[in-house]
Amino acid sequence: MAHQFAHGTYLVTGASKGIGRSIALQLAAHGTELILLARDKKALQQTELEIKKLHARSNVSVFSCDLSDRKTIERCVKDIRKRHKTLAGIIHVAGYARPGYFGELPPEEFEKAVRTDYLGAVFLTHGLHDLVESGGLISFTSSVVGYMGVFGYTSYAGPKFALIGFAESLRQEMISRKIQISVLCPPDTETPGYAEENKTKPYETQALSESAKLMTADAVAEKFMRGVKKGKFIITCNGESTMLYRLHGIWPSLVFRIMAGMIQKAQKKRK
Ligand SMILES: NC(=O)c1ccc[n+]([C@@H]2O[C@H](COP(=O)([O-])OP(=O)(O)OC[C@H]3O[C@@H](n4cnc5c(N)ncnc54)[C@H](OP(=O)(O)O)[C@@H]3O)[C@@H](O)[C@H]2O)c1
């Protein structure tokens, strides 16, 4: 049976801003206990305050943790385990994208992206998965760029593709424990992270983005909640990204030709 967010404690990473914050707020409406995690404690306390304003009796705790650093994650896992003996779910949302032309991105950026967007979720899951109850949930946040490569996202696509492969393997190991594994794949979404991303987008990436509809973080969070309740593994969020997911699965060369055509058109327009 699909996970229904009924009771228990959910750990949400990236809960201070954007999509993670919206998911935390929607979870609070289900009367669940929440553990909010990100680096900036003050920003997390702001989300905690918002939740308590809406749901005075909510039980919320915040943990500051840099998911790009394994030692810090280990310390955070210890602290969480001291205070929580079971979890209903681990919802990984934290992450970031730093677009740029491949040759212009510094090598360190590729390491940082893998540590934050991929290893952060893997190590945190490794440290806490045994606390997740039977019938519980472990979800990851990949992206449209986690199932099809996109111009300008060479450092982001690797970790986001890797998350889907990791989740697919973990899903098979979790069958016996009846733990649902889901992967949220948002399209372009209006968040503080997206605004940051726009600052370094190459011209062609910007042109591709302009052809896609921007979603709100609340709408993505709603799709996430609905997708989990339906027991979906890959959760896409709108018609366009669902169509691309299906088309890329059956005919990747056609998707490449469409993308190549759009990129060439943008490059001609620029000249
Ligand atoms: N927005 C989009 O268009 C879009 C599209 C597809 C996929 N996504 C994915 O959706 C997720 C959320 O994106 P968003 O746009 O909502 O981002 P956002 O507005 O920048 O929020 C990111 C959250 O992750 C936390 N975070 C970032 N780096 C962290 C680290 N090293 N350790 C711990 N926490 C960290 C941030 O808090 P601190 O800075 O305080 O740590 C914040 O709470 C990401 O995984 C992103 O890749 C976003």
The ligand as an SDF file (V2000), in Angstrom:
LIG
                    3D

 48 52  0  0  0  0  0  0  0  0999 V2000
   14.0330   25.2200   -8.2220 N   0  0  0  0  0  0  0  0  0  0  0  0
   14.1610   24.4800   -9.2970 C   0  0  0  0  0  0  0  0  0  0  0  0
   13.9520   24.9620  -10.4340 O   0  0  0  0  0  0  0  0  0  0  0  0
   14.5160   23.0170   -9.1870 C   0  0  0  0  0  0  0  0  0  0  0  0
   14.3220   22.2070  -10.3160 C   0  0  0  0  0  0  0  0  0  0  0  0
   14.6550   20.8590  -10.2360 C   0  0  0  0  0  0  0  0  0  0  0  0
   15.1760   20.3390   -9.0620 C   0  0  0  0  0  0  0  0  0  0  0  0
   15.3560   21.1410   -7.9890 N   0  0  0  0  0  0  0  0  0  0  0  0
   15.9090   20.5360   -6.7680 C   0  0  0  0  0  0  0  0  0  0  0  0
   14.9960   20.7550   -5.7090 O   0  0  0  0  0  0  0  0  0  0  0  0
   15.7160   20.8740   -4.4760 C   0  0  0  0  0  0  0  0  0  0  0  0
   15.3080   22.1640   -3.7900 C   0  0  0  0  0  0  0  0  0  0  0  0
   15.6200   23.2360   -4.6610 O   0  0  0  0  0  0  0  0  0  0  0  0
   15.1330   24.7260   -4.3670 P   0  0  0  0  0  0  0  0  0  0  0  0
   15.0900   25.4050   -5.6750 O   0  0  0  0  0  0  0  0  0  0  0  0
   13.9700   24.7150   -3.4590 O   0  0  0  0  0  0  0  0  0  0  0  0
   16.4400   25.2840   -3.5980 O   0  0  0  0  0  0  0  0  0  0  0  0
   16.6200   26.4880   -2.5420 P   0  0  0  0  0  0  0  0  0  0  0  0
   15.5220   27.4440   -2.6390 O   0  0  0  0  0  0  0  0  0  0  0  0
   18.0130   26.9900   -2.7630 O   0  0  0  0  0  0  0  0  0  0  0  0
   16.6030   25.6960   -1.1670 O   0  0  0  0  0  0  0  0  0  0  0  0
   17.6200   24.7440   -0.9560 C   0  0  0  0  0  0  0  0  0  0  0  0
   17.5490   24.1840    0.4370 C   0  0  0  0  0  0  0  0  0  0  0  0
   18.6190   23.2330    0.5900 O   0  0  0  0  0  0  0  0  0  0  0  0
   19.4650   23.6400    1.6830 C   0  0  0  0  0  0  0  0  0  0  0  0
   20.8500   23.2900    1.3580 N   0  0  0  0  0  0  0  0  0  0  0  0
   21.5690   23.6690    0.2700 C   0  0  0  0  0  0  0  0  0  0  0  0
   22.8160   23.1990    0.3620 N   0  0  0  0  0  0  0  0  0  0  0  0
   22.8950   22.5130    1.5320 C   0  0  0  0  0  0  0  0  0  0  0  0
   23.9340   21.8190    2.2060 C   0  0  0  0  0  0  0  0  0  0  0  0
   25.1790   21.7530    1.7190 N   0  0  0  0  0  0  0  0  0  0  0  0
   23.6500   21.2090    3.3830 N   0  0  0  0  0  0  0  0  0  0  0  0
   22.3960   21.2830    3.9070 C   0  0  0  0  0  0  0  0  0  0  0  0
   21.3830   21.9270    3.3340 N   0  0  0  0  0  0  0  0  0  0  0  0
   21.6400   22.5460    2.1600 C   0  0  0  0  0  0  0  0  0  0  0  0
   19.2430   25.1690    1.7900 C   0  0  0  0  0  0  0  0  0  0  0  0
   19.4900   25.6910    3.0710 O   0  0  0  0  0  0  0  0  0  0  0  0
   20.9330   26.2740    3.5300 P   0  0  0  0  0  0  0  0  0  0  0  0
   21.4180   27.1240    2.4100 O   0  0  0  0  0  0  0  0  0  0  0  0
   20.6830   27.0150    4.7930 O   0  0  0  0  0  0  0  0  0  0  0  0
   21.7930   25.0810    3.7620 O   0  0  0  0  0  0  0  0  0  0  0  0
   17.7430   25.2430    1.5010 C   0  0  0  0  0  0  0  0  0  0  0  0
   17.0080   24.9000    2.6360 O   0  0  0  0  0  0  0  0  0  0  0  0
   17.1920   20.7840   -4.8440 C   0  0  0  0  0  0  0  0  0  0  0  0
   17.6360   19.4660   -4.6570 O   0  0  0  0  0  0  0  0  0  0  0  0
   17.2160   21.1460   -6.3170 C   0  0  0  0  0  0  0  0  0  0  0  0
   18.3160   20.5920   -6.9990 O   0  0  0  0  0  0  0  0  0  0  0  0
   15.0390   22.4720   -8.0170 C   0  0  0  0  0  0  0  0  0  0  0  0
  1  2  1  0
  2  3  2  0
  2  4  1  0
  4  5  1  0
  4 48  2  0
  5  6  2  0
  6  7  1  0
  7  8  2  0
  8  9  1  0
  8 48  1  0
  9 10  1  0
  9 46  1  0
 10 11  1  0
 11 12  1  0
 11 44  1  0
 12 13  1  0
 13 14  1  0
 14 15  2  0
 14 16  1  0
 14 17  1  0
 17 18  1  0
 18 19  2  0
 18 20  1  0
 18 21  1  0
 21 22  1  0
 22 23  1  0
 23 24  1  0
 23 42  1  0
 24 25  1  0
 25 26  1  0
 25 36  1  0
 26 27  1  0
 26 35  1  0
 27 28  2  0
 28 29  1  0
 29 30  1  0
 29 35  2  0
 30 31  1  0
 30 32  2  0
 32 33  1  0
 33 34  2  0
 34 35  1  0
 36 37  1  0
 36 42  1  0
 37 38  1  0
 38 39  2  0
 38 40  1  0
 38 41  1  0
 42 43  1  0
 44 45  1  0
 44 46  1  0
 46 47  1  0
M  CHG  2   8   1  16  -1
M  END
$$$$
